[in-house]
Amino acid sequence: MIDRFELLLALAKERHFGRAAESCGVTQPTLSAGLKQLEEQLGVRLVERGSRFIGFTPEGERALQWARRVIGDVRAMRQEIAGMRKGLSGHLRIAAIPTAMPMLSELTTPFHAKHADVRFTLISASSNEVLRLIENLEADAGITYLDNDPLGRLKTVPLYKEGYRFLTSVDAPLGDRAKVTWEDVAQVPLCLLTPDMQNRRIVDKQLAEAGHATIPMLEANSTIALLSHVRTGKWASVVANTLADVFAFPPSIRSIPIEGPEVLHQMGLVVLDREPMTPIVAALLTEARAVAPGLTERI
C-alpha cells in the first residue's frame, strides 16, 4: 500500500498519468494498475478518469490526505533509523519566496557545518506555491511570509522582518533624494515582480493607499531579472531590503529608503506541524531558532 500511496502522490503532483508514471520510474500501465489495486483495496473510486486525468473524487481527495500523512511517517522512520546508524544524512528541500533566496545561506551554511552529509535543493516559488510544495511533501521546509497568507497546519520560526527600498539611477528622477515616499514612487515607471508574488501584492497595496494604481513597465517572476534591469541605470524598482543589500550595484545606482508609513513583514521558516518530525527537519528548526536572533538584529 505504501508504494501505491507513492503513486497517488505522484499523480497529485503531476496531474498527468504519463508524467506521474515517469516520475515514479514505472510505465503508465503499471501506474494505472497500482491505482486500480488501491481503489479495490479501499473499495472506492479515487480518480476521475477519461482520455486523460480529470481529477480526484471526494474519496480520492481524502485518501490523498492520508497518503501524505502515511508517506511522511514512513520517510521520517527511514531517516531516523538511518541516522541512528551513520548520523544525520539525506536530502533537504527548502522552498523560498524569491525575496528570501539571498537569506537562505544564513541558514544552510551553519547547518552544513554541523551536518556535512546532508544535501540541499533550494526552490524559488511564490508564497502560495511554497505552502503547496510542503503540503504535498515536495519540499521539507519553506521560507515565506508569516503575516499574510493563512499558513494552516504549519510550525513556524520567525527569522527577520522584510522592509522595502526604492532602486534607481542617480541621474533619474528621485535619484538625488535621501528618502522617498510611496507617493513619490508611484510617479515613476517601475519594473516589478508579477502579481502572483506576495511581494508585488504588498507593493500594490502601498501604492494604492498612496492613491495610485500600479502600472509597471516591466514585470518578471525573477528578482535577478528585475535587479539586472535596474543595474543598467535605465529602470527603477521597489525591492526587499535583503535584495538591495546583497546585490552588487555600481556607484550609479542608489538604494533609497521609503519613508512613512514604514512597511515591515515577518519572514520565517515553515514546516509541517507533525510528530514524529524527520530528524533533518528537526535539526533545521533548531538551526533556525539559533540564527534568528542574529538575523533580527542585523536586518
Sine and cosine of phi, psi and omega as CSV:
sin_phi,cos_phi,sin_psi,cos_psi,sin_omega,cos_omega
0.00,0.00,-0.54,0.84,0.01,-1.00
-0.87,0.49,-0.70,0.71,0.02,-1.00
-0.88,0.47,-0.61,0.79,-0.01,-1.00
-0.95,0.31,-0.55,0.83,0.10,-0.99
-0.90,0.44,-0.62,0.78,0.05,-1.00
-0.87,0.49,-0.64,0.77,0.05,-1.00
-0.89,0.45,-0.66,0.75,0.01,-1.00
-0.89,0.45,-0.68,0.73,0.03,-1.00
-0.90,0.43,-0.64,0.77,0.02,-1.00
-0.90,0.44,-0.64,0.77,0.02,-1.00
-0.92,0.39,-0.62,0.79,0.04,-1.00
-0.90,0.44,-0.58,0.81,0.00,-1.00
-0.95,0.30,-0.75,0.67,-0.14,-0.99
-1.00,0.06,-0.46,0.89,-0.04,-1.00
0.84,0.54,0.52,0.85,-0.05,-1.00
-0.35,-0.94,0.80,-0.61,-0.09,-1.00
-0.88,0.48,-0.71,0.70,-0.05,-1.00
-0.90,0.43,-0.72,0.69,-0.02,-1.00
-0.93,0.37,-0.58,0.81,0.04,-1.00
-0.89,0.45,-0.68,0.73,0.03,-1.00
-0.89,0.46,-0.70,0.72,0.00,-1.00
-0.88,0.47,-0.66,0.75,-0.01,-1.00
-0.91,0.41,-0.44,0.90,0.02,-1.00
-1.00,-0.02,-0.10,0.99,-0.01,-1.00
0.96,0.29,0.51,0.86,0.03,-1.00
-0.77,-0.64,0.17,-0.98,0.06,-1.00
-0.99,0.16,0.30,-0.95,0.01,-1.00
-0.90,0.44,-0.65,0.76,0.07,-1.00
-0.87,0.49,-0.59,0.81,0.02,-1.00
-0.91,0.40,-0.67,0.74,0.05,-1.00
-0.88,0.47,-0.74,0.67,-0.02,-1.00
-0.88,0.48,-0.64,0.77,0.01,-1.00
-0.92,0.40,-0.66,0.76,0.01,-1.00
-0.89,0.45,-0.67,0.74,0.03,-1.00
-0.92,0.40,-0.62,0.79,0.03,-1.00
-0.90,0.44,-0.66,0.75,0.03,-1.00
-0.90,0.43,-0.62,0.79,0.04,-1.00
-0.90,0.44,-0.67,0.75,0.05,-1.00
-0.88,0.48,-0.64,0.77,0.01,-1.00
-0.93,0.38,-0.63,0.78,0.04,-1.00
-0.89,0.46,-0.65,0.76,-0.06,-1.00
-1.00,0.05,-0.27,0.96,0.04,-1.00
0.97,0.24,0.35,0.94,0.01,-1.00
-0.62,-0.79,0.34,-0.94,0.11,-0.99
-1.00,0.09,0.77,-0.63,-0.06,-1.00
-0.97,-0.23,-0.51,0.86,-0.15,-0.99
-0.86,-0.52,0.73,-0.68,0.14,-0.99
-0.99,0.14,0.89,-0.45,-0.08,-1.00
-0.93,-0.36,0.53,-0.85,0.17,-0.99
-0.53,-0.85,-0.60,-0.80,0.12,-0.99
-0.95,0.32,-0.25,0.97,0.06,-1.00
-0.54,-0.84,0.06,-1.00,0.01,-1.00
-0.92,0.38,0.77,-0.64,0.00,-1.00
-0.97,-0.24,-0.70,0.71,-0.01,-1.00
0.31,-0.95,-0.15,-0.99,0.03,-1.00
-0.97,-0.24,0.55,-0.83,0.14,-0.99
-0.95,0.32,0.22,-0.98,0.09,-1.00
-0.83,0.56,-0.62,0.79,0.06,-1.00
-0.92,0.40,-0.58,0.81,0.03,-1.00
-0.91,0.40,-0.63,0.77,0.04,-1.00
-0.89,0.45,-0.64,0.77,0.01,-1.00
-0.93,0.36,-0.67,0.74,0.04,-1.00
-0.88,0.48,-0.57,0.82,0.02,-1.00
-0.90,0.45,-0.65,0.76,0.05,-1.00
-0.88,0.47,-0.68,0.73,0.04,-1.00
-0.93,0.38,-0.60,0.80,0.00,-1.00
-0.89,0.46,-0.66,0.75,0.03,-1.00
-0.88,0.47,-0.67,0.75,-0.01,-1.00
-0.91,0.42,-0.72,0.69,-0.03,-1.00
-0.91,0.41,-0.74,0.67,-0.02,-1.00
-0.90,0.43,-0.60,0.80,0.08,-1.00
-0.87,0.49,-0.67,0.74,0.03,-1.00
-0.91,0.41,-0.65,0.76,0.00,-1.00
-0.90,0.45,-0.69,0.72,0.01,-1.00
-0.91,0.42,-0.64,0.77,0.03,-1.00
-0.89,0.46,-0.67,0.74,0.01,-1.00
-0.89,0.46,-0.74,0.68,-0.02,-1.00
-0.88,0.48,-0.67,0.74,-0.03,-1.00
-0.92,0.39,-0.67,0.74,-0.02,-1.00
-0.92,0.40,-0.67,0.74,0.00,-1.00
-0.91,0.41,-0.67,0.74,0.05,-1.00
-0.89,0.46,-0.63,0.78,0.00,-1.00
-0.91,0.42,-0.53,0.85,0.03,-1.00
-0.90,0.43,-0.47,0.88,-0.06,-1.00
-1.00,0.00,-0.62,0.78,-0.12,-0.99
-0.70,-0.71,0.25,0.97,0.00,-1.00
1.00,0.08,0.10,-0.99,-0.08,-1.00
-0.93,0.37,0.82,-0.58,0.03,-1.00
-0.43,-0.90,0.15,-0.99,0.03,-1.00
0.79,-0.61,-0.42,-0.91,-0.16,-0.99
-0.80,-0.59,0.83,-0.55,-0.02,-1.00
-0.92,-0.40,0.88,-0.48,-0.03,-1.00
-0.96,-0.28,0.87,-0.49,-0.02,-1.00
-0.88,-0.48,0.85,-0.52,0.08,-1.00
-0.99,-0.15,0.70,-0.72,-0.04,-1.00
-0.63,-0.77,0.55,-0.84,0.10,-1.00
-0.92,0.39,0.44,-0.90,-0.11,-0.99
-0.81,0.58,-0.63,0.78,-0.05,-1.00
-0.95,0.31,-0.25,0.97,0.02,-1.00
-1.00,-0.07,-0.20,0.98,-0.06,-1.00
-0.82,0.57,-0.64,0.77,0.01,-1.00
-0.90,0.44,-0.37,0.93,-0.06,-1.00
-1.00,0.02,-0.18,0.98,-0.07,-1.00
-0.87,0.49,-0.55,0.83,-0.01,-1.00
-0.89,0.45,-0.42,0.91,0.04,-1.00
-0.91,0.41,-0.37,0.93,0.00,-1.00
-0.98,-0.22,-0.71,0.70,-0.07,-1.00
-0.94,0.34,-0.57,0.82,-0.08,-1.00
-0.92,0.40,-0.78,0.63,0.06,-1.00
-0.92,0.40,-0.53,0.85,0.06,-1.00
-0.89,0.45,-0.71,0.70,0.00,-1.00
-0.90,0.45,-0.57,0.82,0.02,-1.00
-0.89,0.46,-0.51,0.86,0.00,-1.00
-1.00,-0.01,-0.48,0.87,-0.11,-0.99
-0.73,-0.69,0.97,0.24,-0.16,-0.99
-0.93,0.37,-0.29,0.96,-0.04,-1.00
-1.00,-0.02,0.04,1.00,0.03,-1.00
-1.00,-0.02,0.78,-0.63,0.06,-1.00
-0.99,-0.10,0.49,-0.87,-0.03,-1.00
-0.89,-0.45,0.58,-0.81,0.30,-0.95
-0.80,-0.59,0.82,-0.57,-0.01,-1.00
-0.95,-0.32,0.76,-0.64,-0.11,-0.99
-0.85,-0.53,0.81,-0.59,0.09,-1.00
-1.00,0.03,0.78,-0.63,-0.08,-1.00
-0.43,-0.90,0.35,-0.94,0.11,-0.99
-0.93,0.37,0.24,-0.97,-0.03,-1.00
-0.88,0.48,-0.64,0.77,0.04,-1.00
-0.91,0.40,-0.62,0.79,-0.01,-1.00
-0.94,0.35,-0.58,0.81,0.07,-1.00
-0.83,0.55,-0.74,0.68,-0.02,-1.00
-0.91,0.41,-0.63,0.78,0.00,-1.00
-0.91,0.41,-0.67,0.74,0.00,-1.00
-0.88,0.47,-0.66,0.76,0.02,-1.00
-0.92,0.38,-0.70,0.71,-0.01,-1.00
-0.86,0.51,-0.62,0.79,-0.04,-1.00
-1.00,0.01,0.16,0.99,0.01,-1.00
0.89,0.46,0.40,0.91,0.06,-1.00
-1.00,-0.02,-0.20,0.98,0.12,-0.99
-0.66,-0.75,0.55,-0.83,-0.01,-1.00
-1.00,0.05,-0.44,0.90,-0.06,-1.00
-0.39,-0.92,0.22,-0.98,0.02,-1.00
-0.57,-0.82,0.36,-0.93,0.17,-0.99
-0.88,-0.48,0.87,-0.49,-0.08,-1.00
-0.40,-0.92,-0.05,-1.00,0.06,-1.00
-0.95,0.32,0.69,-0.73,0.05,-1.00
-0.99,-0.14,-0.17,0.98,-0.13,-0.99
-0.86,-0.51,0.34,0.94,0.01,-1.00
-0.85,-0.53,-0.99,0.17,-0.03,-1.00
-0.94,0.33,0.58,-0.82,0.12,-0.99
-0.86,0.50,0.75,-0.66,-0.12,-0.99
-1.00,-0.08,-0.31,0.95,0.06,-1.00
0.92,0.38,-0.66,-0.75,-0.15,-0.99
-1.00,0.04,0.91,0.41,-0.05,-1.00
-0.77,-0.63,0.54,-0.84,0.14,-0.99
-1.00,-0.08,0.66,-0.76,-0.10,-0.99
-0.81,-0.59,0.47,-0.88,0.15,-0.99
-0.75,-0.67,0.95,-0.32,0.05,-1.00
-0.88,0.48,0.68,-0.73,-0.04,-1.00
-0.90,-0.44,-0.76,0.65,-0.01,-1.00
-0.27,-0.96,0.17,-0.98,0.03,-1.00
-0.95,-0.31,0.74,-0.67,-0.02,-1.00
-1.00,0.02,0.82,-0.58,0.14,-0.99
-0.93,-0.37,-0.13,-0.99,-0.15,-0.99
-0.68,-0.74,0.56,-0.83,0.00,-1.00
-0.77,-0.63,0.46,-0.89,0.09,-1.00
-0.98,-0.18,0.84,-0.54,0.00,-1.00
-0.96,-0.29,0.77,-0.64,0.01,-1.00
-0.35,-0.94,0.19,-0.98,0.04,-1.00
-0.98,0.21,0.51,-0.86,0.03,-1.00
-0.89,0.46,-0.43,0.91,-0.03,-1.00
-1.00,-0.02,-0.11,0.99,-0.06,-1.00
-1.00,0.06,0.26,-0.97,0.11,-0.99
-0.80,0.59,0.69,-0.72,-0.03,-1.00
0.97,0.23,-0.08,1.00,-0.08,-1.00
-0.92,0.40,-0.29,0.96,-0.01,-1.00
-0.99,-0.16,0.08,1.00,-0.07,-1.00
-0.99,0.17,0.55,-0.84,0.14,-0.99
-0.98,0.19,-0.56,0.83,0.05,-1.00
-0.58,-0.82,0.38,-0.92,0.10,-1.00
-0.75,-0.66,0.29,-0.96,0.10,-0.99
-0.97,-0.26,0.21,-0.98,0.07,-1.00
-0.89,0.45,-0.54,0.84,0.05,-1.00
-0.91,0.41,-0.63,0.78,0.08,-1.00
-0.87,0.49,-0.74,0.68,-0.05,-1.00
-0.86,0.50,-0.60,0.80,-0.05,-1.00
-0.90,0.44,-0.32,0.95,-0.03,-1.00
-0.99,0.11,-0.14,0.99,-0.14,-0.99
-0.95,-0.32,0.70,-0.72,0.12,-0.99
-0.88,0.48,0.78,-0.63,-0.13,-0.99
-0.88,-0.47,0.40,-0.92,0.29,-0.96
-0.92,-0.39,0.76,-0.65,-0.14,-0.99
-0.68,-0.74,0.24,-0.97,0.13,-0.99
-0.91,0.41,0.32,-0.95,-0.02,-1.00
-0.95,0.32,0.38,-0.92,-0.09,-1.00
-0.89,0.46,-0.29,0.96,0.03,-1.00
-0.97,0.25,-0.16,0.99,0.01,-1.00
-1.00,0.00,0.72,-0.70,-0.02,-1.00
-0.87,0.49,-0.59,0.81,0.04,-1.00
-0.84,0.55,-0.68,0.74,0.03,-1.00
-0.90,0.43,-0.66,0.76,-0.01,-1.00
-0.91,0.42,-0.55,0.83,0.07,-1.00
-0.91,0.41,-0.73,0.69,0.02,-1.00
-0.88,0.47,-0.70,0.71,0.02,-1.00
-0.84,0.54,-0.68,0.73,-0.02,-1.00
-0.89,0.46,-0.69,0.72,-0.02,-1.00
-0.92,0.40,-0.64,0.77,0.01,-1.00
-0.93,0.36,-0.61,0.79,0.03,-1.00
-0.90,0.44,-0.64,0.77,0.02,-1.00
-0.93,0.38,-0.39,0.92,0.08,-1.00
-1.00,0.09,0.00,1.00,0.08,-1.00
1.00,-0.03,0.37,0.93,-0.05,-1.00
-0.70,-0.71,0.64,-0.77,0.12,-0.99
-0.99,0.15,0.48,-0.88,0.00,-1.00
-1.00,-0.01,0.88,-0.48,0.08,-1.00
-0.76,-0.65,0.99,0.16,-0.07,-1.00
-0.93,0.37,0.52,-0.85,0.06,-1.00
-0.99,0.15,-0.33,0.94,0.02,-1.00
-0.51,-0.86,0.68,-0.73,0.08,-1.00
-0.83,-0.56,0.57,-0.82,0.05,-1.00
-0.47,-0.88,0.49,-0.87,0.08,-1.00
-1.00,-0.10,0.27,0.96,0.01,-1.00
-0.83,-0.56,0.82,-0.58,0.06,-1.00
-0.92,0.38,-0.53,0.85,0.03,-1.00
-0.89,0.46,-0.64,0.77,0.03,-1.00
-0.88,0.47,-0.68,0.73,0.02,-1.00
-0.89,0.46,-0.77,0.64,-0.08,-1.00
-0.91,0.41,-0.56,0.83,0.02,-1.00
-0.93,0.37,-0.55,0.83,0.08,-1.00
-0.93,0.37,-0.70,0.71,0.03,-1.00
-0.86,0.52,-0.61,0.79,-0.06,-1.00
-0.88,0.47,-0.41,0.91,0.03,-1.00
-0.94,0.34,-0.30,0.96,-0.04,-1.00
1.00,0.08,0.01,1.00,-0.04,-1.00
-0.97,-0.25,-0.04,1.00,-0.07,-1.00
-0.74,-0.67,0.37,-0.93,0.08,-1.00
-0.79,-0.61,0.39,-0.92,-0.02,-1.00
-0.41,-0.91,0.26,-0.97,0.19,-0.98
-0.92,-0.39,0.85,-0.53,-0.06,-1.00
-0.74,-0.68,0.28,-0.96,0.07,-1.00
-0.91,0.42,0.54,-0.84,-0.01,-1.00
-0.86,0.51,-0.51,0.86,0.00,-1.00
-0.90,0.43,-0.60,0.80,0.05,-1.00
-0.95,0.32,-0.69,0.72,-0.02,-1.00
-0.88,0.48,-0.56,0.83,-0.06,-1.00
-0.99,0.16,-0.48,0.88,-0.13,-0.99
-1.00,-0.03,-0.41,0.91,-0.09,-1.00
-0.99,0.10,0.69,-0.72,-0.04,-1.00
-1.00,0.09,0.97,-0.23,0.01,-1.00
-0.99,-0.14,0.50,-0.87,0.12,-0.99
-0.94,0.34,0.26,-0.97,-0.02,-1.00
-0.86,0.51,-0.34,0.94,-0.04,-1.00
-0.98,0.22,-0.12,0.99,0.00,-1.00
-0.95,-0.33,0.73,-0.68,-0.01,-1.00
-0.92,-0.40,0.61,-0.79,0.11,-0.99
-0.96,-0.29,0.95,-0.32,-0.18,-0.98
-0.94,-0.35,0.78,-0.62,0.04,-1.00
-0.89,0.46,0.57,-0.82,0.07,-1.00
-0.97,-0.24,0.86,-0.52,-0.11,-0.99
-0.99,-0.16,0.39,-0.92,0.13,-0.99
0.49,0.87,0.86,-0.52,-0.14,0.99
-0.98,0.19,0.56,-0.83,0.03,-1.00
-0.92,0.40,0.75,-0.66,-0.03,-1.00
-0.93,-0.37,0.89,-0.45,0.03,-1.00
-0.75,-0.66,0.69,-0.73,0.04,-1.00
-0.78,-0.62,0.69,-0.73,-0.08,-1.00
-0.97,0.24,0.81,-0.59,0.07,-1.00
-0.96,-0.28,0.52,-0.86,0.01,-1.00
-0.23,-0.97,0.12,-0.99,0.05,-1.00
-1.00,0.07,0.68,-0.74,0.06,-1.00
-0.78,-0.62,0.66,-0.75,0.09,-1.00
-0.63,-0.78,0.30,-0.96,0.07,-1.00
-0.88,0.47,0.70,-0.71,0.04,-1.00
-1.00,0.05,1.00,0.01,-0.07,-1.00
-0.57,-0.82,0.47,-0.88,0.07,-1.00
-0.76,-0.65,0.69,-0.72,0.00,1.00
-0.97,0.23,0.52,-0.85,0.06,-1.00
-1.00,0.03,0.55,-0.83,0.04,-1.00
-0.89,0.46,0.55,-0.83,0.00,-1.00
-0.84,0.55,-0.60,0.80,-0.01,-1.00
-0.91,0.41,-0.70,0.71,0.00,-1.00
-0.92,0.39,-0.63,0.78,0.04,-1.00
-0.88,0.48,-0.66,0.75,0.02,-1.00
-0.92,0.39,-0.59,0.81,0.03,-1.00
-0.91,0.41,-0.65,0.76,0.06,-1.00
-0.87,0.49,-0.69,0.73,0.02,-1.00
-0.87,0.49,-0.68,0.73,0.00,-1.00
-0.92,0.40,-0.65,0.76,0.01,-1.00
-0.88,0.48,-0.67,0.74,0.02,-1.00
-0.91,0.42,-0.51,0.86,-0.01,-1.00
-0.96,0.28,-0.62,0.78,-0.07,-1.00
-1.00,0.05,-0.31,0.95,-0.10,-0.99
-0.83,0.56,-0.71,0.70,-0.03,-1.00
-0.86,0.51,-0.64,0.77,0.00,-1.00
-0.92,0.38,-0.62,0.78,0.02,-1.00
-0.91,0.40,-0.70,0.71,-0.02,-1.00
-0.87,0.50,-0.59,0.80,-0.04,-1.00
-0.96,0.28,-0.59,0.80,-0.12,-0.99
-1.00,0.06,-0.49,0.87,-0.16,-0.99
-0.98,-0.18,0.00,0.00,0.00,0.00
